Amino acid sequence: MDQEHEITLRKLTVDDVDDFMVWATDPKVAHFGSWEPYASVEDAIAYMENVVVPHPWFRAICLNNSPIGAISVTSSSGADKCRGEMGYVLASAYWGKGIVTKAVKIAAKMVFEEREEMERVEALVDVENGGSHRVLEKAGFVREGVFEEIFCAERKN
Ligand SMILES: CC(C)(COP(=O)(O)OP(=O)(O)OC[C@H]1O[C@@H](n2cnc3c(N)ncnc32)[C@H](O)[C@@H]1OP(=O)(O)O)[C@@H](O)C(=O)NCCC(=O)NCCS
């Protein structure tokens, strides 16, 4: 299947919730993420209303205008506003067809065009997420390093 010309990005809206549920409920898609698979449409709608819709750069990855995944670039603020962190997910039925590589290329181009202040788009990927590493390599991202260990302190109260 030649999908090279069929992948587009557009805003994801609450009306897309049925498509969103396809990947958001899939444990394979959530496996490397910091989220649990969604169990209810109500929770998905709340996420879409509270996070997706107000997000400055959150797009549906569409095949023939139907969402099959999502990609976002979250900007830092203040002195770090020149940096954006990219994240993406794709419904597992479409894995391995070059779709996210295409989406990453389109998204990076759009963000650099739309955001004059943006100098870097970064992605943090689990060391075991080989598919995501390969996507970024194919999209022209440069591997800068590996976090051996991450220390953090969390609020106690
Ligand atoms: C990772 C993910 C985004 C890849 O999307 P995709 O559209 O299937 O990616 P592409 O088809 O563009 O490219 C995948 C590449 O990774 C390779 N690949 C897949 N699994 C791999 C693995 N375990 N180890 C190494 N390479 C792997 C594929 O062979 C392909 O490379 P190739 O074109 O050289 O053959 C998709 O699997 C996904 O949504 N996963 C769940 C969410 C996720 O992990 N998001 C990223 C968080 S950082």
Backbone and ligand atoms as CSV (ligand in chain L), in Angstrom:
chain,resi,resn,atom,element,x,y,z
A,1,MET,N,N,0.856,-1.203,0.000
A,1,MET,CA,C,0.000,0.000,0.000
A,1,MET,C,C,0.889,1.250,0.000
A,2,ASP,N,N,0.712,2.136,-0.946
A,2,ASP,CA,C,1.496,3.359,-0.979
A,2,ASP,C,C,0.756,4.455,-0.220
A,3,GLN,N,N,1.202,4.682,1.029
A,3,GLN,CA,C,0.520,5.690,1.842
A,3,GLN,C,C,1.299,6.992,1.891
A,4,GLU,N,N,2.344,7.066,1.058
A,4,GLU,CA,C,3.254,8.212,1.122
A,4,GLU,C,C,2.504,9.530,1.002
A,5,HIS,N,N,1.437,9.564,0.186
A,5,HIS,CA,C,0.756,10.839,-0.055
A,5,HIS,C,C,-0.549,10.978,0.716
A,6,GLU,N,N,-0.857,9.990,1.564
A,6,GLU,CA,C,-2.158,10.019,2.230
A,6,GLU,C,C,-2.099,10.457,3.686
A,7,ILE,N,N,-0.898,10.625,4.215
A,7,ILE,CA,C,-0.766,10.982,5.623
A,7,ILE,C,C,-0.802,12.498,5.779
A,8,THR,N,N,-1.736,12.955,6.611
A,8,THR,CA,C,-1.841,14.388,6.881
A,8,THR,C,C,-1.978,14.595,8.385
A,9,LEU,N,N,-1.702,15.821,8.828
A,9,LEU,CA,C,-1.877,16.178,10.237
A,9,LEU,C,C,-2.948,17.253,10.327
A,10,ARG,N,N,-3.836,17.104,11.296
A,10,ARG,CA,C,-4.824,18.156,11.573
A,10,ARG,C,C,-5.165,18.123,13.052
A,11,LYS,N,N,-5.868,19.166,13.523
A,11,LYS,CA,C,-6.203,19.196,14.945
A,11,LYS,C,C,-7.089,18.008,15.310
A,12,LEU,N,N,-6.837,17.459,16.502
A,12,LEU,CA,C,-7.672,16.372,17.022
A,12,LEU,C,C,-8.758,17.025,17.867
A,13,THR,N,N,-10.011,16.656,17.640
A,13,THR,CA,C,-11.103,17.272,18.396
A,13,THR,C,C,-11.870,16.193,19.165
A,14,VAL,N,N,-12.744,16.640,20.048
A,14,VAL,CA,C,-13.541,15.699,20.843
A,14,VAL,C,C,-14.417,14.831,19.939
A,15,ASP,N,N,-14.783,15.344,18.784
A,15,ASP,CA,C,-15.584,14.540,17.836
A,15,ASP,C,C,-14.823,13.307,17.335
A,16,ASP,N,N,-13.501,13.307,17.508
A,16,ASP,CA,C,-12.676,12.176,17.052
A,16,ASP,C,C,-12.539,11.090,18.113
A,17,VAL,N,N,-13.337,11.174,19.184
A,17,VAL,CA,C,-13.089,10.288,20.331
A,17,VAL,C,C,-13.154,8.801,19.960
A,18,ASP,N,N,-14.028,8.416,19.032
A,18,ASP,CA,C,-14.108,6.981,18.682
A,18,ASP,C,C,-12.806,6.503,18.052
A,19,ASP,N,N,-12.226,7.330,17.190
A,19,ASP,CA,C,-10.927,6.982,16.602
A,19,ASP,C,C,-9.841,6.983,17.682
A,20,PHE,N,N,-9.872,7.992,18.553
A,20,PHE,CA,C,-8.897,8.102,19.647
A,20,PHE,C,C,-8.899,6.830,20.506
A,21,MET,N,N,-10.108,6.301,20.777
A,21,MET,CA,C,-10.218,5.110,21.640
A,21,MET,C,C,-9.503,3.898,21.047
A,22,VAL,N,N,-9.396,3.853,19.723
A,22,VAL,CA,C,-8.761,2.685,19.084
A,22,VAL,C,C,-7.322,2.532,19.575
A,23,TRP,N,N,-6.547,3.626,19.600
A,23,TRP,CA,C,-5.162,3.469,20.063
A,23,TRP,C,C,-5.053,3.692,21.579
A,24,ALA,N,N,-5.920,4.525,22.153
A,24,ALA,CA,C,-5.774,4.879,23.570
A,24,ALA,C,C,-6.140,3.734,24.510
A,25,THR,N,N,-6.897,2.761,24.015
A,25,THR,CA,C,-7.270,1.611,24.858
A,25,THR,C,C,-6.325,0.414,24.653
A,26,ASP,N,N,-5.335,0.564,23.778
A,26,ASP,CA,C,-4.500,-0.576,23.363
A,26,ASP,C,C,-3.238,-0.666,24.239
A,27,PRO,N,N,-3.111,-1.724,25.049
A,27,PRO,CA,C,-1.927,-1.842,25.922
A,27,PRO,C,C,-0.614,-1.842,25.141
A,28,LYS,N,N,-0.609,-2.318,23.904
A,28,LYS,CA,C,0.632,-2.324,23.091
A,28,LYS,C,C,1.079,-0.888,22.814
A,29,VAL,N,N,0.114,-0.010,22.583
A,29,VAL,CA,C,0.441,1.391,22.277
A,29,VAL,C,C,0.915,2.114,23.543
A,30,ALA,N,N,0.291,1.774,24.688
A,30,ALA,CA,C,0.625,2.454,25.947
A,30,ALA,C,C,1.916,1.927,26.575
A,31,HIS,N,N,2.408,0.795,26.083
A,31,HIS,CA,C,3.487,0.064,26.766
A,31,HIS,C,C,4.684,0.949,27.155
A,32,PHE,N,N,5.172,1.759,26.235
A,32,PHE,CA,C,6.351,2.584,26.541
A,32,PHE,C,C,5.958,3.984,27.018
A,33,GLY,N,N,4.672,4.234,27.170
A,33,GLY,CA,C,4.233,5.574,27.559
A,33,GLY,C,C,4.137,5.737,29.063
A,34,SER,N,N,3.853,6.957,29.480
A,34,SER,CA,C,3.719,7.237,30.910
A,34,SER,C,C,2.242,7.236,31.293
A,35,TRP,N,N,1.405,6.556,30.496
A,35,TRP,CA,C,-0.035,6.547,30.747
A,35,TRP,C,C,-0.565,5.117,30.710
A,36,GLU,N,N,-1.689,4.917,31.366
A,36,GLU,CA,C,-2.382,3.622,31.349
A,36,GLU,C,C,-3.375,3.628,30.197
A,37,PRO,N,N,-3.628,2.472,29.576
A,37,PRO,CA,C,-4.653,2.435,28.521
A,37,PRO,C,C,-5.994,2.943,29.071
A,38,TYR,N,N,-6.710,3.706,28.253
A,38,TYR,CA,C,-8.002,4.243,28.696
A,38,TYR,C,C,-9.029,3.120,28.804
A,39,ALA,N,N,-9.849,3.196,29.850
A,39,ALA,CA,C,-10.868,2.170,30.067
A,39,ALA,C,C,-12.268,2.711,29.802
A,40,SER,N,N,-12.416,4.043,29.721
A,40,SER,CA,C,-13.764,4.575,29.495
A,40,SER,C,C,-13.728,5.758,28.535
A,41,VAL,N,N,-14.807,5.892,27.779
A,41,VAL,CA,C,-14.940,7.016,26.850
A,41,VAL,C,C,-14.983,8.329,27.631
A,42,GLU,N,N,-15.588,8.317,28.804
A,42,GLU,CA,C,-15.689,9.549,29.608
A,42,GLU,C,C,-14.293,10.056,29.966
A,43,ASP,N,N,-13.405,9.146,30.376
A,43,ASP,CA,C,-12.034,9.559,30.713
A,43,ASP,C,C,-11.324,10.101,29.472
A,44,ALA,N,N,-11.572,9.465,28.340
A,44,ALA,CA,C,-10.933,9.918,27.101
A,44,ALA,C,C,-11.438,11.315,26.727
A,45,ILE,N,N,-12.726,11.542,26.856
A,45,ILE,CA,C,-13.285,12.861,26.525
A,45,ILE,C,C,-12.707,13.924,27.467
A,46,ALA,N,N,-12.597,13.581,28.748
A,46,ALA,CA,C,-12.037,14.539,29.717
A,46,ALA,C,C,-10.600,14.888,29.333
A,47,TYR,N,N,-9.808,13.881,28.949
A,47,TYR,CA,C,-8.418,14.134,28.522
A,47,TYR,C,C,-8.402,15.034,27.283
A,48,MET,N,N,-9.290,14.725,26.355
A,48,MET,CA,C,-9.308,15.519,25.120
A,48,MET,C,C,-9.710,16.968,25.410
A,49,GLU,N,N,-10.700,17.142,26.267
A,49,GLU,CA,C,-11.152,18.510,26.585
A,49,GLU,C,C,-10.104,19.291,27.374
A,50,ASN,N,N,-9.456,18.591,28.321
A,50,ASN,CA,C,-8.560,19.296,29.248
A,50,ASN,C,C,-7.128,19.416,28.754
A,51,VAL,N,N,-6.708,18.479,27.912
A,51,VAL,CA,C,-5.297,18.467,27.486
A,51,VAL,C,C,-5.164,18.682,25.976
A,52,VAL,N,N,-5.881,17.878,25.198
A,52,VAL,CA,C,-5.658,17.895,23.746
A,52,VAL,C,C,-6.128,19.218,23.126
A,53,VAL,N,N,-7.365,19.587,23.393
A,53,VAL,CA,C,-7.938,20.760,22.720
A,53,VAL,C,C,-7.178,22.050,23.094
A,54,PRO,N,N,-6.877,22.282,24.389
A,54,PRO,CA,C,-6.136,23.514,24.721
A,54,PRO,C,C,-4.646,23.471,24.374
A,55,HIS,N,N,-4.119,22.288,24.024
A,55,HIS,CA,C,-2.671,22.166,23.773
A,55,HIS,C,C,-2.289,23.021,22.561
A,56,PRO,N,N,-1.180,23.763,22.662
A,56,PRO,CA,C,-0.807,24.626,21.529
A,56,PRO,C,C,-0.410,23.873,20.257
A,57,TRP,N,N,0.104,22.629,20.398
A,57,TRP,CA,C,0.478,21.906,19.164
A,57,TRP,C,C,0.259,20.409,19.329
A,58,PHE,N,N,-0.975,19.999,19.158
A,58,PHE,CA,C,-1.361,18.594,19.277
A,58,PHE,C,C,-2.156,18.265,18.030
A,59,ARG,N,N,-1.695,17.301,17.241
A,59,ARG,CA,C,-2.336,17.016,15.956
A,59,ARG,C,C,-2.685,15.528,15.827
A,60,ALA,N,N,-3.779,15.270,15.104
A,60,ALA,CA,C,-4.107,13.901,14.728
A,60,ALA,C,C,-3.242,13.521,13.535
A,61,ILE,N,N,-2.719,12.280,13.547
A,61,ILE,CA,C,-2.093,11.717,12.345
A,61,ILE,C,C,-3.229,11.040,11.582
A,62,CYS,N,N,-3.511,11.527,10.367
A,62,CYS,CA,C,-4.682,11.035,9.631
A,62,CYS,C,C,-4.295,10.254,8.388
A,63,LEU,N,N,-5.059,9.204,8.160
A,63,LEU,CA,C,-5.019,8.483,6.894
A,63,LEU,C,C,-6.365,8.753,6.233
A,64,ASN,N,N,-6.342,9.372,5.078
A,64,ASN,CA,C,-7.588,9.789,4.403
A,64,ASN,C,C,-8.496,10.581,5.347
A,65,ASN,N,N,-7.897,11.490,6.099
A,65,ASN,CA,C,-8.565,12.399,7.030
A,65,ASN,C,C,-9.173,11.725,8.266
A,66,SER,N,N,-8.936,10.432,8.450
A,66,SER,CA,C,-9.396,9.769,9.676
A,66,SER,C,C,-8.222,9.585,10.625
A,67,PRO,N,N,-8.369,10.015,11.891
A,67,PRO,CA,C,-7.257,9.886,12.828
A,67,PRO,C,C,-6.896,8.428,13.108
A,68,ILE,N,N,-5.602,8.114,12.977
A,68,ILE,CA,C,-5.099,6.780,13.327
A,68,ILE,C,C,-3.979,6.890,14.360
A,69,GLY,N,N,-3.719,8.115,14.824
A,69,GLY,CA,C,-2.674,8.332,15.810
A,69,GLY,C,C,-2.587,9.809,16.122
A,70,ALA,N,N,-1.589,10.168,16.912
A,70,ALA,CA,C,-1.454,11.575,17.302
A,70,ALA,C,C,0.009,11.926,17.471
A,71,ILE,N,N,0.299,13.215,17.310
A,71,ILE,CA,C,1.670,13.710,17.470
A,71,ILE,C,C,1.585,15.099,18.090
A,72,SER,N,N,2.488,15.366,19.030
A,72,SER,CA,C,2.439,16.674,19.695
A,72,SER,C,C,3.852,17.212,19.859
A,73,VAL,N,N,3.949,18.536,19.961
A,73,VAL,CA,C,5.208,19.189,20.311
A,73,VAL,C,C,4.883,20.152,21.442
A,74,THR,N,N,5.475,19.874,22.595
A,74,THR,CA,C,5.197,20.668,23.788
A,74,THR,C,C,6.373,21.592,24.041
A,75,SER,N,N,6.114,22.892,23.990
A,75,SER,CA,C,7.184,23.874,24.149
A,75,SER,C,C,7.510,24.069,25.614
A,76,SER,N,N,8.766,24.337,25.863
A,76,SER,CA,C,9.157,24.778,27.193
A,76,SER,C,C,8.807,26.258,27.295
A,77,SER,N,N,8.933,26.803,28.501
A,77,SER,CA,C,8.573,28.218,28.654
A,77,SER,C,C,9.804,29.032,29.056
A,78,GLY,N,N,9.648,30.330,29.148
A,78,GLY,CA,C,10.717,31.222,29.586
A,78,GLY,C,C,11.925,31.120,28.680
A,79,ALA,N,N,13.114,31.039,29.317
A,79,ALA,CA,C,14.364,31.024,28.552
A,79,ALA,C,C,14.469,29.774,27.681
A,80,ASP,N,N,13.693,28.741,27.989
A,80,ASP,CA,C,13.751,27.475,27.246
A,80,ASP,C,C,12.686,27.374,26.158
A,81,LYS,N,N,12.052,28.486,25.824
A,81,LYS,CA,C,10.929,28.405,24.871
A,81,LYS,C,C,11.395,28.050,23.450
A,82,CYS,N,N,12.725,28.041,23.239
A,82,CYS,CA,C,13.263,27.642,21.931
A,82,CYS,C,C,13.270,26.122,21.769
A,83,ARG,N,N,12.898,25.364,22.844
A,83,ARG,CA,C,12.926,23.898,22.781
A,83,ARG,C,C,11.515,23.335,22.845
A,84,GLY,N,N,11.253,22.319,22.038
A,84,GLY,CA,C,9.960,21.642,22.102
A,84,GLY,C,C,10.191,20.153,22.194
A,85,GLU,N,N,9.359,19.457,22.972
A,85,GLU,CA,C,9.489,18.004,23.087
A,85,GLU,C,C,8.384,17.324,22.289
A,86,MET,N,N,8.807,16.429,21.407
A,86,MET,CA,C,7.855,15.744,20.527
A,86,MET,C,C,7.437,14.394,21.134
A,87,GLY,N,N,6.170,14.049,20.973
A,87,GLY,CA,C,5.665,12.729,21.354
A,87,GLY,C,C,4.710,12.251,20.277
A,88,TYR,N,N,4.570,10.931,20.127
A,88,TYR,CA,C,3.671,10.406,19.087
A,88,TYR,C,C,3.181,9.009,19.446
A,89,VAL,N,N,2.011,8.684,18.929
A,89,VAL,CA,C,1.439,7.334,19.069
A,89,VAL,C,C,0.713,6.997,17.773
A,90,LEU,N,N,0.680,5.704,17.467
A,90,LEU,CA,C,-0.021,5.250,16.261
A,90,LEU,C,C,-0.783,3.975,16.600
A,91,ALA,N,N,-2.007,3.858,16.104
A,91,ALA,CA,C,-2.781,2.617,16.298
A,91,ALA,C,C,-1.967,1.436,15.767
A,92,SER,N,N,-1.946,0.333,16.533
A,92,SER,CA,C,-1.011,-0.752,16.224
A,92,SER,C,C,-1.291,-1.426,14.882
A,93,ALA,N,N,-2.515,-1.332,14.379
A,93,ALA,CA,C,-2.824,-1.943,13.075
A,93,ALA,C,C,-2.018,-1.308,11.943
A,94,TYR,N,N,-1.466,-0.109,12.184
A,94,TYR,CA,C,-0.766,0.615,11.111
A,94,TYR,C,C,0.751,0.661,11.312
A,95,TRP,N,N,1.250,-0.033,12.328
A,95,TRP,CA,C,2.692,0.002,12.579
A,95,TRP,C,C,3.475,-0.606,11.404
A,96,GLY,N,N,4.703,-0.094,11.224
A,96,GLY,CA,C,5.637,-0.681,10.266
A,96,GLY,C,C,5.404,-0.297,8.815
A,97,LYS,N,N,4.633,0.775,8.579
A,97,LYS,CA,C,4.366,1.216,7.204
A,97,LYS,C,C,4.990,2.588,6.915
A,98,GLY,N,N,5.834,3.069,7.822
A,98,GLY,CA,C,6.493,4.356,7.592
A,98,GLY,C,C,5.631,5.561,7.947
A,99,ILE,N,N,4.497,5.329,8.607
A,99,ILE,CA,C,3.544,6.419,8.836
A,99,ILE,C,C,4.069,7.438,9.849
A,100,VAL,N,N,4.604,6.965,10.975
A,100,VAL,CA,C,5.051,7.943,11.974
A,100,VAL,C,C,6.311,8.675,11.492
A,101,THR,N,N,7.169,7.975,10.758
A,101,THR,CA,C,8.338,8.676,10.188
A,101,THR,C,C,7.872,9.850,9.341
A,102,LYS,N,N,6.883,9.610,8.528
A,102,LYS,CA,C,6.331,10.665,7.676
A,102,LYS,C,C,5.721,11.788,8.544
A,103,ALA,N,N,4.968,11.382,9.582
A,103,ALA,CA,C,4.318,12.366,10.458
A,103,ALA,C,C,5.350,13.222,11.202
A,104,VAL,N,N,6.443,12.589,11.661
A,104,VAL,CA,C,7.490,13.338,12.384
A,104,VAL,C,C,8.126,14.384,11.464
A,105,LYS,N,N,8.388,13.981,10.234
A,105,LYS,CA,C,8.989,14.934,9.277
A,105,LYS,C,C,8.046,16.112,9.045
A,106,ILE,N,N,6.757,15.819,8.838
A,106,ILE,CA,C,5.786,16.896,8.583
A,106,ILE,C,C,5.686,17.798,9.819
A,107,ALA,N,N,5.591,17.175,11.011
A,107,ALA,CA,C,5.395,17.949,12.240
A,107,ALA,C,C,6.587,18.871,12.508
A,108,ALA,N,N,7.814,18.340,12.347
A,108,ALA,CA,C,8.998,19.165,12.615
A,108,ALA,C,C,9.025,20.362,11.658
A,109,LYS,N,N,8.715,20.115,10.400
A,109,LYS,CA,C,8.705,21.201,9.411
A,109,LYS,C,C,7.655,22.252,9.793
A,110,MET,N,N,6.456,21.785,10.154
A,110,MET,CA,C,5.376,22.720,10.498
A,110,MET,C,C,5.742,23.565,11.718
A,111,VAL,N,N,6.298,22.905,12.738
A,111,VAL,CA,C,6.604,23.629,13.978
A,111,VAL,C,C,7.684,24.689,13.733
A,112,PHE,N,N,8.708,24.325,12.956
A,112,PHE,CA,C,9.756,25.321,12.673
A,112,PHE,C,C,9.204,26.471,11.832
A,113,GLU,N,N,8.262,26.157,10.962
A,113,GLU,CA,C,7.665,27.230,10.144
A,113,GLU,C,C,6.736,28.125,10.968
A,114,GLU,N,N,5.944,27.500,11.850
A,114,GLU,CA,C,4.922,28.249,12.588
A,114,GLU,C,C,5.487,29.003,13.787
A,115,ARG,N,N,6.556,28.465,14.387
A,115,ARG,CA,C,7.084,29.024,15.641
A,115,ARG,C,C,8.469,29.602,15.395
A,116,GLU,N,N,8.518,30.920,15.250
A,116,GLU,CA,C,9.802,31.565,14.969
A,116,GLU,C,C,10.829,31.323,16.062
A,117,GLU,N,N,10.341,31.221,17.316
A,117,GLU,CA,C,11.254,31.102,18.462
A,117,GLU,C,C,11.836,29.685,18.611
A,118,MET,N,N,11.271,28.713,17.879
A,118,MET,CA,C,11.669,27.314,18.066
A,118,MET,C,C,13.010,27.026,17.377
A,119,GLU,N,N,13.999,26.572,18.168
A,119,GLU,CA,C,15.324,26.249,17.627
A,119,GLU,C,C,15.594,24.748,17.623
A,120,ARG,N,N,14.945,24.020,18.532
A,120,ARG,CA,C,15.209,22.581,18.662
A,120,ARG,C,C,13.917,21.830,18.913
A,121,VAL,N,N,13.752,20.694,18.239
A,121,VAL,CA,C,12.687,19.759,18.612
A,121,VAL,C,C,13.383,18.503,19.123
A,122,GLU,N,N,13.013,18.092,20.329
A,122,GLU,CA,C,13.676,16.970,20.988
A,122,GLU,C,C,12.686,15.824,21.211
A,123,ALA,N,N,13.214,14.630,21.398
A,123,ALA,CA,C,12.353,13.496,21.748
A,123,ALA,C,C,13.091,12.638,22.773
A,124,LEU,N,N,12.405,12.267,23.839
A,124,LEU,CA,C,12.950,11.357,24.848
A,124,LEU,C,C,12.320,9.989,24.625
A,125,VAL,N,N,13.159,8.993,24.399
A,125,VAL,CA,C,12.649,7.669,24.018
A,125,VAL,C,C,13.203,6.615,24.960
A,126,ASP,N,N,12.351,5.714,25.396
A,126,ASP,CA,C,12.802,4.590,26.221
A,126,ASP,C,C,13.906,3.830,25.474
A,127,VAL,N,N,14.966,3.438,26.191
A,127,VAL,CA,C,16.088,2.749,25.523
A,127,VAL,C,C,15.639,1.457,24.838
A,128,GLU,N,N,14.553,0.865,25.311
A,128,GLU,CA,C,14.088,-0.406,24.718
A,128,GLU,C,C,13.087,-0.210,23.586
A,129,ASN,N,N,12.734,1.031,23.302
A,129,ASN,CA,C,11.732,1.299,22.260
A,129,ASN,C,C,12.410,1.445,20.891
A,130,GLY,N,N,12.850,0.290,20.356
A,130,GLY,CA,C,13.625,0.280,19.108
A,130,GLY,C,C,12.893,0.901,17.931
A,131,GLY,N,N,11.576,0.683,17.859
A,131,GLY,CA,C,10.805,1.247,16.750
A,131,GLY,C,C,10.839,2.768,16.759
A,132,SER,N,N,10.733,3.347,17.946
A,132,SER,CA,C,10.727,4.806,18.052
A,132,SER,C,C,12.118,5.388,17.760
A,133,HIS,N,N,13.179,4.693,18.203
A,133,HIS,CA,C,14.544,5.135,17.855
A,133,HIS,C,C,14.687,5.213,16.337
A,134,ARG,N,N,14.225,4.150,15.696
A,134,ARG,CA,C,14.389,4.045,14.234
A,134,ARG,C,C,13.595,5.147,13.522
A,135,VAL,N,N,12.395,5.432,14.010
A,135,VAL,CA,C,11.584,6.520,13.435
A,135,VAL,C,C,12.387,7.819,13.442
A,136,LEU,N,N,12.985,8.124,14.590
A,136,LEU,CA,C,13.693,9.408,14.714
A,136,LEU,C,C,14.930,9.453,13.827
A,137,GLU,N,N,15.639,8.300,13.754
A,137,GLU,CA,C,16.796,8.230,12.842
A,137,GLU,C,C,16.349,8.496,11.409
A,138,LYS,N,N,15.277,7.817,11.002
A,138,LYS,CA,C,14.814,7.946,9.604
A,138,LYS,C,C,14.318,9.354,9.322
A,139,ALA,N,N,13.805,10.036,10.371
A,139,ALA,CA,C,13.286,11.400,10.179
A,139,ALA,C,C,14.393,12.450,10.260
A,140,GLY,N,N,15.640,11.993,10.493
A,140,GLY,CA,C,16.767,12.929,10.470
A,140,GLY,C,C,17.132,13.512,11.822
A,141,PHE,N,N,16.556,12.983,12.901
A,141,PHE,CA,C,16.938,13.460,14.231
A,141,PHE,C,C,18.313,12.881,14.597
A,142,VAL,N,N,19.069,13.633,15.388
A,142,VAL,CA,C,20.415,13.214,15.793
A,142,VAL,C,C,20.368,12.721,17.231
A,143,ARG,N,N,20.949,11.529,17.451
A,143,ARG,CA,C,20.982,10.989,18.821
A,143,ARG,C,C,22.072,11.705,19.614
A,144,GLU,N,N,21.685,12.347,20.711
A,144,GLU,CA,C,22.653,13.151,21.464
A,144,GLU,C,C,23.167,12.458,22.707
A,145,GLY,N,N,22.435,11.474,23.217
A,145,GLY,CA,C,22.941,10.827,24.422
A,145,GLY,C,C,21.936,9.882,25.033
A,146,VAL,N,N,22.407,9.186,26.060
A,146,VAL,CA,C,21.568,8.225,26.780
A,146,VAL,C,C,21.615,8.587,28.259
A,147,PHE,N,N,20.447,8.735,28.863
A,147,PHE,CA,C,20.403,8.942,30.307
A,147,PHE,C,C,20.662,7.595,30.974
A,148,GLU,N,N,21.795,7.483,31.676
A,148,GLU,CA,C,22.097,6.232,32.378
A,148,GLU,C,C,21.180,6.087,33.584
A,149,GLU,N,N,21.030,7.175,34.317
A,149,GLU,CA,C,20.175,7.148,35.499
A,149,GLU,C,C,19.542,8.515,35.632
A,150,ILE,N,N,18.341,8.529,36.135
A,150,ILE,CA,C,17.677,9.811,36.374
A,150,ILE,C,C,17.312,9.882,37.850
A,151,PHE,N,N,17.761,10.924,38.513
A,151,PHE,CA,C,17.412,11.134,39.913
A,151,PHE,C,C,16.343,12.215,39.983
A,152,CYS,N,N,15.435,12.050,40.885
A,152,CYS,CA,C,14.483,13.146,41.080
A,152,CYS,C,C,13.998,13.143,42.522
A,153,ALA,N,N,13.472,14.261,42.947
A,153,ALA,CA,C,12.836,14.355,44.263
A,153,ALA,C,C,11.391,14.729,44.023
A,154,GLU,N,N,10.496,14.108,44.748
A,154,GLU,CA,C,9.081,14.407,44.561
A,154,GLU,C,C,8.522,15.096,45.791
A,155,ARG,N,N,7.540,15.966,45.563
A,155,ARG,CA,C,6.886,16.663,46.661
A,155,ARG,C,C,6.289,15.642,47.641
A,156,LYS,N,N,6.485,15.877,48.923
A,156,LYS,CA,C,5.991,14.935,49.928
A,156,LYS,C,C,4.622,15.326,50.475
A,157,ASN,N,N,4.203,16.584,50.273
A,157,ASN,CA,C,2.917,17.023,50.834
A,157,ASN,C,C,2.097,17.773,49.804
L,1,LIG,C1,C,7.031,3.510,17.735
L,1,LIG,C2,C,5.943,3.865,16.714
L,1,LIG,C3,C,5.616,5.328,16.863
L,1,LIG,C4,C,6.490,3.587,15.309
L,1,LIG,O1,O,5.545,4.003,14.340
L,1,LIG,P1,P,5.568,3.367,12.852
L,1,LIG,O2,O,4.661,4.162,11.984
L,1,LIG,O3,O,5.314,1.912,12.963
L,1,LIG,O4,O,7.077,3.631,12.466
L,1,LIG,P2,P,7.710,3.530,10.992
L,1,LIG,O5,O,6.991,2.452,10.229
L,1,LIG,O6,O,7.779,4.890,10.435
L,1,LIG,O7,O,9.184,3.026,11.340
L,1,LIG,C5,C,9.420,1.973,12.248
L,1,LIG,C6,C,10.834,1.471,12.078
L,1,LIG,O8,O,11.243,0.816,13.293
L,1,LIG,C7,C,11.611,-0.517,13.000
L,1,LIG,N1,N,11.275,-1.266,14.196
L,1,LIG,C8,C,10.063,-1.639,14.640
L,1,LIG,N2,N,10.197,-2.282,15.829
L,1,LIG,C9,C,11.506,-2.269,16.128
L,1,LIG,C10,C,12.259,-2.772,17.222
L,1,LIG,N3,N,11.702,-3.391,18.257
L,1,LIG,N4,N,13.607,-2.573,17.215
L,1,LIG,C11,C,14.201,-1.931,16.187
L,1,LIG,N5,N,13.540,-1.431,15.097
L,1,LIG,C12,C,12.204,-1.615,15.093
L,1,LIG,C13,C,10.825,-0.870,11.757
L,1,LIG,O9,O,11.393,-1.964,11.087
L,1,LIG,C14,C,10.957,0.445,10.977
L,1,LIG,O10,O,12.265,0.603,10.456
L,1,LIG,P3,P,12.593,0.332,8.892
L,1,LIG,O11,O,11.731,1.240,8.094
L,1,LIG,O12,O,14.054,0.626,8.781
L,1,LIG,O13,O,12.250,-1.133,8.634
L,1,LIG,C15,C,4.668,3.014,16.924
L,1,LIG,O14,O,5.049,1.667,16.998
L,1,LIG,C16,C,3.888,3.370,18.172
L,1,LIG,O15,O,2.973,4.193,18.151
L,1,LIG,N6,N,4.270,2.755,19.314
L,1,LIG,C17,C,3.568,2.999,20.588
L,1,LIG,C18,C,3.760,4.398,21.114
L,1,LIG,C19,C,5.221,4.803,21.238
L,1,LIG,O16,O,6.088,4.000,21.560
L,1,LIG,N7,N,5.466,6.080,20.970
L,1,LIG,C20,C,6.786,6.656,21.033
L,1,LIG,C21,C,7.106,7.109,22.399
L,1,LIG,S1,S,8.708,7.901,22.402
